[in-house]
Structure formats: C-alpha cells, structure tokens
C-alpha cells in the first residue's frame, strides 16, 4: 500500500533510536544553564506577526524572506516563531517579570520555523536552545553568557570550535557608521542585489549579512564598525575581552560579525565549526539593550544566545562523538508459562513504580524468542522466571554486559534489583563501553 503522504520538505522525524540521545543532550544543556542560575521558560509556538517585525527587524532576511506567516480565522496575522528571544521578551513584559529581582535569567528549548533551502544542519523546522539575561548592563554579563556556551562545548567534549567576537556599537555611535556605509555602498549601487538596494536607506548594516557572493565581495572592503565606536562602547568591549582573558577563553575579534537580527547592540559573538560546511555557526548571540523598549517595555539592558541542537549534533557526529542513550530497557523478565507471566507482570509493575524501565512478554513469545527480543531492545539485565523460581522464591538476574548472574529474592524484588545495580556499578561492571553510561547513571546512585 502506498503512503498517503510523507513528512513536509525541510522537516524530519526523530525516531526512537535517537530520542534517548536527544533527551540526554537536552538534559545536559538545561543542567549547565541551571548551574549559571538560568530557569526554563516555555512560550507559544506562534505569536502576533508584529512581534517579530518590530523585534527581529523588518530589514532582516528572517522577516523579509523566511517567516511562516498566515491570517487566522479571526483575521489576525500570526507567525510561527523563527527564533526564541522575541517571545521570551514578550513574556517577560506581559507578566511583569521586570518587577522581580533583576537580572532575570531565562532558558528554553524550542522548535522554530524558517522557510529556507533545506541543507545539512539547516531545516525549516529546527530546535533551538537559548538563554536570555534580562536586566544586566555590565560587560561581566556578556562574558558570563559566552562562558556558558563555552561550558556546553567543554562538557560535550567537542573540539575545533572557535569563538569570534565583535562590537556593533550603540545607536549613537552607529549613526556615523551607517553614514559611512551608505556612502561606501552607494558607489556600488549598480552591483548590489535588489534586497541590498532596499536596505541601503533603511539599514545599510544588513548589507554586511547578505548571502549574495557579489554583495559579499563588495562588503569585504567596507568600513569597519570598530573604527566608529564611541568611548563607552569601546570601554565595554575592552572589558568583555578582559573578562574572557581572565577565564582563559580563547577568541578572535572579527569586525565583520553583525548577526542576522536587528535587535543586537554592542557585543555580538559566534561559535564556529569548520567541520559542517558553509553553515558553520553552531551558536550565536550578543547584547540587545534596545529590544525591551522597542517592544513597549522600560529601558532594560539584555543579552543572550541561540544554539541549534541539530548543528551541534552534526559537529559531534563529524568528530565521532556518541551521545549516551538515556532510554532503553533496564531489565527484561521472561516468563516460562502463564502462571509465571502473571508473576512477571507484577514484578515489572513494582519496578516501574520505582522508575526502573522494566519489560516482560505481552505477545506470547517462546522463551527463546523472548531472549532475542530482550537483546534487540538492549535490555541491561534479564531474568527468567518459571515454576521453580516461584517455588524457591528467588530468580537469577543476569548482567548482560558482564554475563554474571546473581540470585535476587522475589519478595521485595524491586529493592533487591536496585541494590544489585549499585553493587555492579561499584565494581565497574555496569558500565557500557560503547557509550560510557553506567547503571549508576540510570538509577542516580
């Protein structure tokens, strides 16, 4: 029978073989953010279109070319979120979080949507992990955000990631820079693409972010923002670099980084990999001191970053890194007959009440077929139960990694099994050599 339909172009399914690894990655990201004091926020998948037009910027590629925008049945213009910051700031304002103790540190993991050409590491539906610090003007906050991203790459043992930083100044010092850019690019009007011609009067800095090879070549010789920074922005950028030096975080100053969204001010940065092709930016962010005011709130400084988990996994795969799978079966109990099946079902029920992943036969397989199934689902332990085991009150539990069998009493079987896992972990025989996880991880021992 032919399939009715397939997944929409630019989207992908995440199958059970990958979801356990994805959950491990997500937990790692949230754990690192929590160690920096960030707490999770969850926002709707769609917002009023105006939020992104005003927040992200009408001259950006995201707003001009990539947003999924539609009118709902009430005639309101709605957009699937293309990034996470605008929604987080909207929530920060709508719920009066600016009245709380500042800075407010928020983190999130979101599905985002952009209509662009699907390619390696770039999908029309993609997952973004992000952090936002709201209410901190100090350059120390910039350095902390960059440090958080750096910690993620260290914790995941990812190498070959380079950090590039820049300052794009404040609205005041950018006035002179915009004038210089407008003068420079006006001399190349005949060669600029139509999109950049439209940007020339509205926001000439956006031309620096154009993907057209011709516009890129022209922009390569354009004036540099660092030559136009005011004294305050220079001092801020120097302080950020001093903090990074103090934490021994290596970086390179790249005066061509502007980032693709209009809300950025002062510090911008990118973590780049050379191992995933042209789309090498794995994590990018910076400061956006004017965004909260632009969205109708008070003058509150803010900053953050976004990290695409898809690109992050691409980098890990290119380096042969394997994410541990935090799912799977901890123990499979194989019954030999109907009476044993009833007892096995009771045992797995007790184990599940203690958050142990336990399975038993539910389709009437033979013992041999059950053991094959247990192997296919990666059961870490197995146990066979029949009339003899029920009469004796014990069952042998086999560690499938070491091959060692240990008798465990059927009475309080759940407690006995967890103790066995702890003993195996202490002896080092509960460690999976392929992905580095052990039973101590599974049971939090």
C-alpha positions in Angstrom: 0.0 0.0 0.0 1.4 3.4 -1.0 2.0 6.0 1.7 -0.7 8.7 1.9 1.9 11.4 2.4 5.4 12.0 3.6 7.0 14.5 6.0 6.9 18.1 4.7 10.1 19.2 3.0 12.5 20.7 5.5 11.2 18.7 8.4 12.3 15.4 9.8 11.1 12.6 12.2 13.2 11.8 15.3 12.9 8.0 15.7 13.1 6.1 19.0 16.7 5.2 18.3 17.6 8.9 18.5 15.2 10.3 21.1 17.0 8.9 24.1 20.2 10.6 22.9 18.4 13.8 22.2 17.0 13.7 25.8 20.5 13.3 27.2 21.6 16.3 25.2 18.7 18.4 26.3 19.2 17.5 30.0 22.9 18.4 29.6 22.0 21.8 28.2 19.5 22.6 30.9 21.8 21.3 33.7 24.6 23.6 32.5 22.3 26.6 32.3 20.9 25.8 35.8 24.5 25.9 37.2 24.6 29.5 35.9 21.3 30.4 37.5 19.0 30.1 34.5 15.4 28.8 34.7 13.3 27.4 32.0 10.6 29.4 30.2 8.1 28.0 27.7 6.3 30.2 25.2 3.7 29.6 22.4 4.8 28.3 19.1 3.1 31.2 17.3 2.9 34.9 18.1 1.4 38.0 16.5 3.5 38.9 13.4 4.2 42.4 14.7 6.3 41.0 17.5 8.9 39.7 15.0 8.6 42.6 12.6 9.4 45.0 15.4 11.7 42.8 17.4 13.7 40.9 14.8 13.7 43.7 12.3 11.8 44.3 9.1 15.0 44.6 7.0 16.3 41.2 8.1 16.3 38.1 5.9 14.2 36.3 8.6 11.3 38.8 8.3 11.6 39.6 4.6 12.1 36.0 3.3 11.8 33.2 5.9 8.9 33.6 8.2 5.8 31.3 8.1 3.1 33.9 8.4 -0.7 33.5 7.9 -4.0 35.0 8.9 -6.0 33.1 11.5 -9.8 32.7 11.3 -10.2 36.0 13.2 -8.2 37.8 10.5 -5.1 38.3 12.8 -1.7 38.0 11.2 0.1 35.1 13.0 3.7 33.9 12.6 5.3 30.6 13.7 8.3 31.7 15.8 11.5 31.9 13.7 13.7 32.4 16.9 13.2 32.4 20.7 14.3 35.8 22.0 11.3 37.9 20.9 8.8 35.6 22.5 10.8 35.4 25.8 11.0 39.2 26.0 7.3 39.5 25.2 6.5 37.1 28.1 9.0 39.0 30.3 7.0 42.2 29.7 3.5 40.7 29.7 3.9 39.0 33.0 5.7 41.9 34.7 8.9 40.0 35.4 10.8 43.3 35.2 9.3 44.0 38.7 11.2 40.9 40.0 14.7 40.9 41.2 17.0 41.5 38.2 18.8 40.2 36.3 16.2 37.6 35.2 17.9 34.6 33.7 15.7 32.5 31.4 16.5 29.5 29.2 14.4 27.5 26.7 14.4 24.7 24.2 12.0 25.5 21.3 11.0 24.3 17.9 11.5 27.2 15.5 10.4 27.7 11.8 12.1 29.4 8.9 11.3 28.9 5.2 14.8 28.4 3.6 16.6 25.9 1.5 17.0 22.7 3.5 20.6 21.6 3.8 23.0 19.9 6.3 22.3 21.5 9.7 19.6 23.8 8.4 16.0 22.7 8.4 12.7 24.5 8.0 11.7 23.2 11.4 14.6 23.2 13.8 15.3 23.1 17.5 17.0 26.0 19.3 18.3 26.1 22.8 18.6 29.7 24.1 19.4 31.7 27.1 18.4 35.3 28.0 19.8 37.6 30.7 17.4 40.5 31.2 18.5 43.4 33.4 22.3 43.4 33.3 24.3 46.1 31.6 27.7 45.1 32.9 30.3 43.6 30.4 30.6 40.8 33.0 27.1 39.6 31.9 28.4 39.4 28.3 31.4 37.3 29.4 29.1 35.1 31.5 26.9 34.3 28.6 29.8 33.5 26.4 31.3 31.4 29.2 28.0 29.4 29.4 28.2 28.5 25.7 31.9 27.6 26.1 31.0 25.3 29.0 28.5 23.4 26.8 31.2 22.5 24.3 33.6 21.5 27.0 31.0 19.3 28.8 30.2 17.5 25.5 33.9 17.2 24.7 33.6 19.0 21.4 36.8 20.3 19.9 37.6 22.5 16.9 35.1 25.2 17.9 36.4 28.8 17.5 34.9 31.9 19.2 34.7 35.1 17.2 33.5 38.3 18.8 32.8 41.9 17.8 31.1 45.1 18.9 28.5 46.7 16.7 28.1 49.7 19.0 25.1 51.5 20.3 22.5 53.5 18.3 24.5 56.7 18.9 27.9 55.5 17.5 26.2 53.6 14.7 24.8 56.8 13.2 28.2 57.7 11.9 28.9 54.2 10.9 25.6 54.0 8.9 26.5 57.2 7.2 29.9 55.8 6.2 28.3 52.5 5.0 25.7 54.3 3.0 28.4 56.4 1.2 30.5 53.3 0.5 27.7 51.1 -0.8 26.1 54.0 -2.8 29.2 53.9 -5.0 28.4 50.2 -5.8 24.7 50.6 -6.4 24.9 49.0 -9.9 26.3 45.8 -8.5 24.1 45.3 -5.3 21.2 42.8 -5.3 17.7 44.3 -5.1 17.4 43.3 -1.5 20.5 45.2 -0.5 19.4 48.2 -2.6 16.2 48.3 -0.5 18.4 48.1 2.7 20.7 50.9 1.7 18.5 53.6 3.0 16.7 51.7 5.8 19.6 49.8 7.4 22.9 49.6 5.5 24.4 47.3 8.1 22.1 44.5 6.9 24.1 44.5 3.6 27.0 43.1 5.5 24.9 40.0 6.2 23.8 39.4 2.6 24.4 35.9 1.2 24.9 37.0 -2.4 28.6 36.3 -3.5 28.7 39.7 -5.3 27.4 41.7 -2.3 29.8 39.7 0.0 32.7 40.7 -2.2 31.7 44.4 -2.1 31.1 44.3 1.7 34.6 42.8 2.3 36.2 46.2 1.7 33.5 48.3 3.5 34.2 50.5 6.6 34.7 48.6 9.9 32.4 49.3 12.9 35.2 49.1 15.4 36.6 52.4 13.9 33.3 54.2 14.8 32.7 53.0 18.3 32.0 55.7 20.9 34.2 55.8 24.1 31.6 53.9 26.2 31.2 51.1 23.6 35.0 50.8 23.3 35.3 50.6 27.1 32.6 48.0 27.2 34.1 45.8 24.5 37.6 46.0 26.1 36.1 45.0 29.5 34.4 41.9 27.8 37.7 40.9 26.4 39.4 41.3 29.8 36.8 39.0 31.4 37.3 36.4 28.7 41.1 36.6 29.1 40.6 36.1 32.9 38.6 32.9 32.3 41.2 31.7 29.7 38.5 31.6 26.9 40.2 32.0 23.6 38.6 34.3 21.0 39.3 36.2 17.8 38.0 39.7 17.1 36.0 39.6 13.8 34.9 43.1 12.8 32.6 41.7 10.1 30.2 39.9 12.5 26.9 41.7 12.6 24.5 38.8 13.3 21.3 38.4 11.3 18.8 40.1 13.6 18.3 43.9 14.1 18.0 43.9 17.8 21.7 43.4 18.6 23.8 46.2 20.1 27.4 46.2 21.3 28.7 42.7 21.9 28.0 40.1 19.3 29.6 36.6 19.1 29.6 33.3 17.2 31.0 29.9 18.0 32.0 28.4 14.6 32.9 24.9 13.5 34.8 24.2 10.2 33.5 20.6 10.1 29.9 21.1 9.0 30.3 23.0 5.7 29.3 26.6 4.9 26.8 26.8 7.7 29.4 26.7 10.4 27.9 28.8 13.1 26.8 26.5 15.9 25.9 29.1 18.5 25.5 32.9 18.1 24.3 35.7 20.3 25.0 39.0 21.9 23.6 42.1 23.6 20.2 43.7 22.7 19.8 46.6 25.0 17.1 48.3 23.0 14.8 45.3 22.4 12.7 45.5 25.6 12.0 49.2 25.0 11.2 48.6 21.3 8.5 46.0 22.4 6.9 48.6 24.7 8.7 48.0 27.9 11.0 50.1 30.1 14.7 50.7 29.3 16.2 47.4 30.4 19.5 46.0 29.1 19.6 42.4 28.0 21.6 39.8 26.1 21.6 36.1 25.2 22.4 33.4 22.6 20.8 30.8 20.5 22.2 27.3 19.8 20.9 25.0 17.2 20.9 21.4 18.5 20.8 20.0 15.0 24.1 21.7 14.1 25.5 20.7 17.5 24.9 17.1 16.8 26.3 17.4 13.3 29.6 18.6 14.8 29.6 15.8 17.3 29.0 13.2 14.6 31.8 14.7 12.5 34.1 14.1 15.5 32.9 10.6 16.2 31.2 11.6 19.4 28.4 9.4 20.5 25.6 10.8 22.8 24.6 8.3 25.5 21.1 7.0 25.2 19.3 7.6 28.5 16.3 5.4 27.4 16.2 1.7 26.9 15.2 -1.3 29.0 16.9 -1.8 32.4 15.6 -5.3 32.9 13.6 -7.8 30.9 11.8 -10.5 32.8 11.0 -13.6 30.7 8.1 -15.8 32.0 8.1 -19.5 31.0 4.4 -20.1 31.4 1.1 -18.4 32.1 1.5 -18.5 35.9 5.0 -17.1 35.7 3.6 -14.5 33.3 1.2 -13.2 35.9 4.1 -13.0 38.5 6.4 -11.3 35.9 3.8 -8.7 35.2 3.5 -8.0 39.0 7.3 -7.7 39.3 7.7 -5.2 36.4 4.8 -3.2 37.9 6.7 -2.9 41.2 9.9 -1.9 39.3 8.2 0.7 37.3 6.8 2.3 40.5 10.5 2.8 41.4 11.2 4.4 38.0 13.0 1.3 36.6 12.5 0.7 32.9 11.2 -2.9 33.0 9.5 -5.1 30.4 8.0 -8.5 30.1 6.3 -10.6 27.5 2.9 -9.3 26.2 2.6 -11.2 22.9 3.0 -14.8 23.9 6.6 -15.5 22.6 8.6 -18.6 23.4 11.4 -18.3 25.9 14.0 -18.3 23.0 12.1 -15.6 21.2 11.8 -13.5 24.3 15.6 -13.6 24.9 16.2 -12.5 21.3 13.7 -9.6 21.8 15.4 -8.6 25.0 18.7 -8.5 23.2 17.2 -6.3 20.4 15.8 -3.8 22.8 19.2 -3.6 24.6 18.0 -4.9 28.0 20.8 -4.3 30.5 19.6 -7.2 32.7 17.5 -10.2 32.1 15.7 -12.7 34.3 13.9 -15.9 33.5 11.0 -16.9 35.8 9.1 -20.2 35.9 7.5 -22.5 38.4 10.9 -23.5 40.0 11.8 -19.8 40.7 8.4 -19.1 42.1 8.6 -22.2 44.4 12.2 -21.2 45.5 11.3 -17.5 46.0 14.4 -16.4 44.0 15.3 -15.6 40.4 18.7 -15.3 38.8 19.3 -11.8 37.3 21.9 -11.7 34.6 24.0 -8.6 33.8 24.1 -8.6 30.0 27.3 -6.6 29.9 29.4 -8.8 32.2 27.5 -12.1 31.8 27.4 -12.5 35.6 24.2 -13.9 37.2 23.0 -13.0 40.8 20.1 -14.6 42.7 17.5 -12.0 43.8 14.6 -12.7 46.2 11.2 -12.4 44.6 10.0 -10.8 47.8 10.9 -7.1 47.6 12.4 -7.8 44.2 12.5 -4.1 43.2 14.7 -3.3 46.2 17.0 -6.3 45.6 17.4 -5.4 41.9 18.3 -1.8 42.7 20.9 -2.9 45.2 22.3 -5.3 42.6 22.7 -2.4 40.2 24.5 -0.4 42.8 26.9 -3.2 43.5 27.6 -3.7 39.8 28.3 0.0 39.4 30.7 0.0 42.3 32.6 -3.0 40.8 32.7 -1.2 37.4 30.9 -4.0 35.6 27.8 -2.0 34.9 29.5 0.4 32.5 28.6 0.3 28.8 31.9 0.6 27.0 30.2 1.9 23.8 28.5 5.0 25.2 30.1 5.4 28.6 26.9 5.2 30.6 26.6 3.0 33.7 23.9 1.7 35.9 24.9 4.3 38.5 23.7 6.9 36.0 20.5 5.1 35.3 19.4 4.9 38.9 21.1 8.0 40.2 23.3 6.0 42.6 
